[in-house]
Amino acid sequence: MAWCSGLGLLILLTVSIYSGLFYGYLFKGVFLPSKLGQSFLKSVVKPVKDLCKSVMNMRFFNVTAYLIVLAIYIIFVVIDSADDRRKLVSAFGLIIFILLGAIFSKHPGNIN
């Protein structure tokens, strides 16, 4: 089934709209204000939120997360361009352009 046109796109749009309606009207409007919803927030959401905050405050979390995303991106590019390496020419040009800008920057300390 083609997901970007025809019936596939209609299915994706319908599922997206009904998911948003379910979240907005039923979950957020009915479930969360109830006592069951409040106990769900205290017993499930708050501990998960605290755990995520503690993990994100770890020393090398940001660097590790960036490296994982970069590795996934590189793996995708290698697999995608396996049959035609000419697809990589523009990517290498962009990388060289960014590196030259960083090397010859007047204020390299301001680069994030």
Secondary structure, 3 states (H helix, E strand, C coil): CCCCCCHHHHHHHHHHHHHHHHHHHHHHHHHCCCHHHHHHHHHHHHHHHHHHHHHHCCCCHHHHHHHHHHHHHHHHHHHHCCCCHHHHHHHHHHHHHHHHHHHCCCCHHHCC
